[in-house]
Amino acid sequence: MKIITDCDGVLLDWAYAFDIWMKEKGYQRLENTEHLYNQNERYGISLEESIRCIQEFNESGCVGFIPAYKDSVEYVTKLSKLGYRFDVISCLAQDKYSQKLREKNLNHLFGDVFDFIDCSLSFKEGKYEYLKEKYHGNNYFWIEDSISHAISGEKVGLKSILMNHSYNKNWDGLRVNNWKEIFELINNDNTTH
């Protein structure tokens, strides 16, 4: 039994850690911007500067210490005890050391629940081709916070569930507020592999 999941905004609280890091770098997030996804809009900086900041953060030691998102540890553990295994597909960095830190962070927080962790995708690229190649037609649950990535999952035959955030309100598909709701949804679904 397999569940495919994104990492940031789903398993880990990337935005919280990024905001702390940005503050340490002297940036102030603009007021009333928590509903925005793009960091250039949240911080009132150029797109190029936001990309540079994201890349610098994602390639820093900070990625090894990002805290768990909400109740993810509790309910991922419960799903694991029911026999579910997890694959993580995350847009982080091309830097191999950052990727290893991400893996160590996930394994430290969640334990031995992962069959596969790939965080080599660039945060600027989509996930459609990757998901199509690896999971086409598998009907697995696909947990995301990005509308475009959730749509990509549906196009390749995954059952997309969007973790509810203020920046993804335009999603009309299946959405949840936390991992407890995912746990209940999956336990009530009879078509899970």
FENDADA-V14179 format. One record per pair of residues at least 12 apart in sequence whose ideal C-beta (glycine too) atoms are under 8 Angstrom apart, sorted by the first residue. I is the first residue (numbers start at 1). J is the second residue. Records with the same first field share a line. If there is no record, write none. Layout:
I: J / J
//
This chain:
1: 82 / 83 / 84 / 85 / 192 / 193
2: 84 / 85 / 86 / 87 / 115 / 138 / 140 / 193
3: 79 / 84 / 85 / 86 / 87 / 140 / 141 / 143 / 186
4: 86 / 87 / 88 / 89 / 131 / 135 / 140 / 141 / 142 / 143 / 153 / 158
5: 86 / 87 / 88 / 89 / 142 / 143 / 144
6: 88 / 89 / 90 / 143 / 144 / 145 / 146 / 149
7: 88 / 90 / 92 / 102 / 106 / 119
8: 66 / 90 / 91 / 92 / 145
9: 69 / 145 / 146 / 163 / 165
10: 69 / 72 / 143 / 144 / 145 / 163
11: 68 / 69 / 72 / 76 / 88 / 106 / 109 / 110
12: 66 / 67 / 68 / 69 / 72 / 105 / 106 / 109
13: 66 / 67 / 68 / 69 / 70
14: 66
16: 66 / 67
17: 57 / 62 / 65 / 66 / 67
18: 39 / 54 / 57
21: 57 / 60 / 62
22: 43 / 53 / 57
25: 53
27: 43 / 45 / 53
28: 43
29: 42 / 43
30: 42 / 43 / 44
34: 166
35: 166 / 167 / 169
36: 167
37: 146 / 165 / 167 / 168
38: 50
39: 53 / 54
51: 124
54: 123
55: 93 / 123
58: 92 / 93 / 95 / 98 / 123
59: 93 / 95 / 97 / 98
60: 98
61: 101
63: 92 / 93 / 98 / 101 / 102 / 105
64: 101 / 102 / 104 / 105
65: 105
66: 105
67: 109
68: 109 / 110
69: 163
70: 178 / 179
71: 178 / 179 / 180
72: 110 / 179
73: 109 / 110
74: 179 / 180
75: 178 / 179 / 180 / 182 / 183
76: 110 / 113 / 179
77: 110 / 111 / 113
78: 183
79: 113 / 182 / 183 / 186
80: 110 / 111 / 113
82: 187
84: 113 / 186
85: 113 / 114 / 115
86: 110 / 113 / 114 / 115
87: 114 / 115 / 116 / 117 / 118
88: 106 / 114 / 116 / 117 / 118 / 119
89: 118 / 121 / 127 / 130 / 131 / 134
90: 102 / 117 / 118 / 119 / 121
91: 119 / 121 / 122 / 123 / 124 / 125 / 127
92: 119 / 120 / 121 / 123
93: 119 / 120 / 122 / 123
94: 120 / 122
98: 119
99: 119 / 120
102: 117 / 119
103: 117 / 119
118: 130
126: 148 / 149 / 152
127: 149 / 152 / 153
128: 152 / 155 / 156
131: 152 / 153 / 156 / 158
132: 155 / 156
135: 156 / 157 / 158
136: 156 / 157
137: 156 / 157
138: 157 / 158 / 193
139: 157 / 158 / 159 / 191 / 193
140: 158 / 159 / 192 / 193
141: 158 / 159 / 161 / 182 / 186 / 189 / 192
142: 154 / 158 / 159 / 160 / 161
143: 161 / 163 / 182
144: 160 / 161 / 162 / 163
145: 162 / 163 / 165 / 168
146: 168
147: 162 / 168 / 170 / 171
150: 162 / 171 / 173
154: 173
159: 174 / 189
160: 173 / 174
161: 173 / 174 / 175 / 176 / 182 / 185
162: 174 / 175 / 176
163: 175 / 176 / 177 / 178
164: 176 / 177
//
